[in-house]
Amino acid sequence: MSAALDLTFSGVDGRTVLTRRRYRWPLLIGRVFPDPQRPAVGSVTIQNAAGTVIPGDSVMQRLTVVDGGDAVVRGQGATTVSGTFSGAPAFEQTAVRVDSTSRLLLDAAPRILTPHAHYRQHTGVCVAPGGQAVLVDAVVLHPELTDDVFGSYRSDVEITAPDGSLLALDAQRLDSMPRVRRAPTSFATVYLVGAGLDTALTALTPELEALSVLTGDRCVYVGVSDLPNDAGWAVRIAAADGGALRTTLGAVTAAITENTVAVQRL
């Protein structure tokens, strides 16, 4: 399967630039923008020309950061996953590789599940010792979803060592609507992949979990756990709606980025 997106970021003269840039429909990208506060950071936005993922889609992406690159890759905004009665699943596969001198923030757009949508996602992550990657995996249930028209959702994040050995496999499944009254309808996990950050993330955990809001109609639940084999950390978020989810995701990714950059500078 050929990749719809194949990007390589590299550090060149104190900046992060694209040294490999290949893409095809339905994905589009613009130029790399430097961060005004951190000039070494390069940011790019991935756009979906169709604005949706349709039944039978099979989209593969490759993202590589090397040679001291510090890349931020964001989605254009929430992307709907369309469905039809008895329609085939839509599949997205992302391969991420970060070398020992580099960093990546992959802030993928939340996928919005609509009636009859079946969605499968697989993200493979390999971060060499010394490198860091922060990845966002988010899904929102459309307000029109009911038990009768709910399809399915499956997301697998597989973290491997440079020698190919499996460090962690995180799998999430949804095959029906949440049964609990006033249950959250928007879910995300922020993965921090990389070794040597146990002290920083342990100290940061109370601040992240304090983002939980358990009253009113905009409830948010936040929990932090470490991944096996020292692969990294996972921040789980469950929110009442997509707006509350995005607000919390922004706070979580900002806190993680700020603290891990501070550790890297020591």
C-alpha positions as CSV (number, residue, x, y, z in Angstrom):
1,M,0.0,0.0,0.0
2,S,1.6,3.3,-1.1
3,A,1.6,6.2,1.4
4,A,-0.8,9.1,1.0
5,L,1.6,11.1,3.1
6,D,5.4,10.6,3.5
7,L,7.2,13.4,5.4
8,T,10.7,13.5,6.8
9,F,11.7,16.4,9.1
10,S,15.4,17.2,9.7
11,G,17.3,19.8,11.7
12,V,19.2,22.1,9.4
13,D,21.1,25.2,10.7
14,G,19.0,25.5,13.8
15,R,15.7,25.1,12.1
16,T,13.4,22.1,11.3
17,V,12.7,21.7,7.6
18,L,11.1,19.1,5.4
19,T,13.7,17.0,3.6
20,R,11.2,14.6,2.2
21,R,7.7,15.8,1.2
22,R,5.3,13.4,-0.7
23,Y,1.6,13.5,-0.5
24,R,-1.5,12.7,-2.6
25,W,-5.2,12.9,-2.4
26,P,-7.0,13.2,0.0
27,L,-4.2,14.6,2.1
28,L,-2.6,18.1,1.5
29,I,0.1,20.0,3.5
30,G,1.3,23.5,3.5
31,R,4.7,25.0,4.3
32,V,6.6,24.5,7.5
33,F,6.2,27.5,9.9
34,P,8.8,28.2,12.6
35,D,7.6,28.7,16.2
36,P,8.1,32.3,17.3
37,Q,9.1,31.2,20.8
38,R,11.3,28.3,19.8
39,P,12.8,28.9,16.3
40,A,14.2,25.4,16.1
41,V,10.6,24.0,16.0
42,G,8.9,23.5,12.7
43,S,5.1,23.2,12.5
44,V,3.0,21.9,9.6
45,T,-0.8,21.3,9.2
46,I,-2.2,18.2,7.4
47,Q,-5.5,18.8,5.6
48,N,-8.0,16.3,4.3
49,A,-9.3,17.6,1.0
50,A,-12.4,15.5,1.3
51,G,-13.1,16.6,4.8
52,T,-14.2,13.1,5.8
53,V,-13.1,9.5,5.8
54,I,-15.5,7.3,3.9
55,P,-16.3,3.6,3.9
56,G,-13.5,1.6,2.3
57,D,-10.9,4.3,2.6
58,S,-7.4,3.0,3.3
59,V,-5.0,5.8,4.1
60,M,-1.4,5.3,5.1
61,Q,1.0,8.0,6.5
62,R,4.7,8.0,7.3
63,L,6.3,10.6,9.6
64,T,10.0,10.6,10.3
65,V,12.0,13.1,12.4
66,V,15.9,12.9,12.3
67,D,19.1,14.9,12.7
68,G,17.9,17.1,15.6
69,G,14.5,18.0,14.1
70,D,11.7,19.3,16.4
71,A,8.5,18.9,14.5
72,V,4.9,19.7,15.2
73,V,2.3,18.0,13.0
74,R,-1.4,19.0,13.4
75,G,-4.7,18.1,11.8
76,Q,-6.8,20.7,10.2
77,G,-9.6,20.2,12.7
78,A,-12.1,17.4,13.5
79,T,-12.6,15.0,10.6
80,T,-15.9,13.1,10.2
81,V,-16.0,9.3,9.6
82,S,-18.9,8.7,7.3
83,G,-20.8,5.4,7.3
84,T,-23.5,3.5,5.3
85,F,-25.6,0.6,6.3
86,S,-23.4,-2.5,5.8
87,G,-20.6,-0.3,4.6
88,A,-16.9,-1.4,4.7
89,P,-14.7,-0.1,7.5
90,A,-12.4,2.9,6.8
91,F,-8.8,2.3,7.8
92,E,-6.0,4.7,8.6
93,Q,-2.4,3.6,9.3
94,T,0.4,5.9,10.6
95,A,4.0,4.9,10.9
96,V,6.1,7.2,13.2
97,R,9.9,7.2,13.6
98,V,11.9,9.6,15.7
99,D,15.7,9.2,16.0
100,S,17.7,9.8,19.2
101,T,18.3,13.5,18.6
102,S,14.8,14.5,17.6
103,R,11.2,15.3,18.9
104,L,7.7,15.1,17.4
105,L,4.3,16.4,18.5
106,L,1.6,14.7,16.4
107,D,-1.7,16.4,17.3
108,A,-4.0,14.5,15.0
109,A,-7.5,15.8,14.5
110,P,-10.3,14.0,16.4
111,R,-12.3,11.6,14.3
112,I,-16.1,12.1,14.6
113,L,-18.0,8.9,14.3
114,T,-21.3,9.3,12.5
115,P,-24.2,6.8,12.1
116,H,-23.1,3.4,10.7
117,A,-19.4,4.4,10.6
118,H,-16.9,1.6,11.1
119,Y,-13.4,3.0,11.7
120,R,-10.0,1.3,12.2
121,Q,-6.8,3.0,13.1
122,H,-3.3,1.7,13.6
123,T,-0.3,3.8,14.7
124,G,3.2,2.3,14.9
125,V,5.7,4.3,16.9
126,C,9.5,3.8,17.1
127,V,11.5,6.3,19.2
128,A,15.2,5.8,19.6
129,P,16.6,6.3,23.1
130,G,17.1,10.1,23.6
131,G,14.2,11.0,21.3
132,Q,10.7,12.0,22.3
133,A,7.3,11.8,20.6
134,V,3.9,13.1,21.9
135,L,0.9,11.7,20.0
136,V,-2.8,12.4,20.3
137,D,-5.4,9.8,19.6
138,A,-9.0,11.2,19.9
139,V,-12.5,10.2,18.9
140,V,-15.9,11.9,19.3
141,L,-19.3,10.3,19.1
142,H,-21.7,12.4,16.9
143,P,-24.8,13.6,18.7
144,E,-27.0,11.6,16.2
145,L,-25.5,8.3,17.2
146,T,-27.8,5.8,18.9
147,D,-27.6,2.1,19.7
148,D,-29.5,1.3,16.5
149,V,-27.0,3.1,14.1
150,F,-23.7,2.8,16.0
151,G,-21.0,1.2,14.0
152,S,-17.6,0.4,15.5
153,Y,-14.3,2.0,16.5
154,R,-10.9,0.4,17.0
155,S,-7.6,2.1,17.6
156,D,-4.3,0.3,18.2
157,V,-1.0,2.1,19.1
158,E,2.0,-0.2,18.9
159,I,5.3,1.0,20.3
160,T,8.5,-0.8,19.3
161,A,12.2,-0.4,20.1
162,P,14.7,0.3,17.3
163,D,15.5,-3.4,17.1
164,G,11.8,-4.2,16.3
165,S,10.9,-5.7,19.7
166,L,7.5,-4.8,21.0
167,L,7.5,-2.5,24.1
168,A,3.8,-1.7,24.4
169,L,0.5,-2.2,22.6
170,D,-2.5,0.0,23.6
171,A,-5.8,-1.0,22.1
172,Q,-9.2,0.8,22.4
173,R,-12.6,-0.5,21.2
174,L,-16.1,0.8,21.0
175,D,-18.9,-1.4,19.7
176,S,-21.9,0.3,21.2
177,M,-23.0,3.5,22.8
178,P,-21.9,4.1,26.5
179,R,-24.6,2.7,28.8
180,V,-24.1,5.0,31.8
181,R,-26.4,8.0,32.2
182,R,-24.7,11.2,31.1
183,A,-21.7,9.1,30.0
184,P,-18.8,10.9,28.2
185,T,-19.1,10.9,24.4
186,S,-15.6,12.1,23.6
187,F,-12.4,10.2,24.3
188,A,-8.6,10.8,23.8
189,T,-5.2,9.4,24.9
190,V,-2.1,11.5,24.8
191,Y,1.0,9.3,24.5
192,L,4.4,10.4,25.5
193,V,6.9,8.0,24.1
194,G,10.5,8.2,25.2
195,A,12.7,7.1,28.1
196,G,14.1,9.1,31.0
197,L,11.1,11.2,31.8
198,D,9.7,9.2,34.8
199,T,10.6,11.9,37.4
200,A,9.1,14.7,35.3
201,L,5.9,12.9,34.5
202,T,5.4,11.7,38.1
203,A,5.7,15.3,39.3
204,L,3.4,16.5,36.5
205,T,0.6,13.9,37.2
206,P,-1.2,15.9,39.9
207,E,-1.4,18.9,37.7
208,L,-2.8,16.9,34.8
209,E,-5.3,15.0,36.8
210,A,-6.5,18.3,38.4
211,L,-7.8,19.1,34.9
212,S,-10.7,16.8,35.7
213,V,-14.1,18.6,36.1
214,L,-16.7,16.3,37.6
215,T,-19.7,18.7,37.9
216,G,-22.3,20.1,35.5
217,D,-22.8,19.1,31.9
218,R,-19.2,19.4,30.8
219,C,-17.6,16.7,32.8
220,V,-14.0,15.8,32.1
221,Y,-12.0,12.9,33.5
222,V,-8.2,12.8,33.3
223,G,-6.0,9.9,34.4
224,V,-2.2,9.3,34.0
225,S,-0.4,6.0,33.8
226,D,3.0,4.7,32.7
227,L,3.4,2.3,29.8
228,P,5.1,-1.0,30.2
229,N,8.8,-1.6,29.5
230,D,9.6,2.1,30.2
231,A,8.1,2.9,26.8
232,G,6.6,6.2,28.1
233,W,3.3,7.5,29.5
234,A,-0.4,7.7,28.6
235,V,-2.8,10.5,29.6
236,R,-6.4,9.3,29.3
237,I,-9.2,11.8,28.8
238,A,-13.0,11.3,28.7
239,A,-15.2,14.3,28.2
240,A,-18.8,15.2,27.9
241,D,-18.4,16.6,24.4
242,G,-15.9,17.5,21.7
243,G,-15.5,21.1,22.9
244,A,-14.5,20.1,26.4
245,L,-12.2,17.4,25.0
246,R,-10.3,19.8,22.7
247,T,-9.9,22.3,25.6
248,T,-8.5,19.6,27.9
249,L,-6.3,18.2,25.1
250,G,-4.8,21.6,24.6
251,A,-3.9,22.0,28.2
252,V,-2.5,18.5,28.5
253,T,-0.3,18.7,25.4
254,A,1.0,22.2,26.4
255,A,1.9,21.0,29.9
256,I,3.6,17.9,28.6
257,T,5.6,19.8,26.0
258,E,6.7,22.5,28.4
259,N,7.9,20.1,31.0
260,T,9.6,17.7,28.6
261,V,11.4,20.5,26.9
262,A,12.6,21.8,30.3
263,V,13.9,18.3,31.1
264,Q,15.7,18.0,27.7
265,R,17.5,21.3,28.4
266,L,18.9,20.1,31.7
